[in-house]
Amino acid sequence: MTPVCLVGSRYGGLVTLPGETDNAPIKVVPIYLDPIVEEEAPVAAAPASPAPEPVPVTRRTGLVGVFALLTAIATAVLLGVSVSVASSGADDAGTTLAWVTIVCSVVAVVAGLVAAVFRLGRATGIAAIILGILANPWLLATVLGALTP
């Protein structure tokens, strides 16, 4: 006879043969397991952290905006000087002053943009952009030439 079913044989159960499983008493052996209790690791007292160091406040200065505004004012002054020199008959000196005014205007607008974008004197940077664009002799001549019939 060959055993077919081992019911609880490990714990002294029955070995059954084919066809004998209907009448065979079944022994149910409960297995009691002790629950695994994990010991809690002792929580070490967190070391007292020192007071957080104050973050150094970096104060943004508005020097870039002031530089842009001063350059824009210099552009407006140079525009007036170049127009008065050119109208007095010195065309070469007036043209040279106009080119210097254009360069000064570009520097004022770029410095104003840097000041406005990076918050390094935003209000003065915006004022420098506006004044630098309005005092540019090339833009002034282009706009006035377009408006003239």
Disulfide bonds with the S-S distance in Angstrom:
none
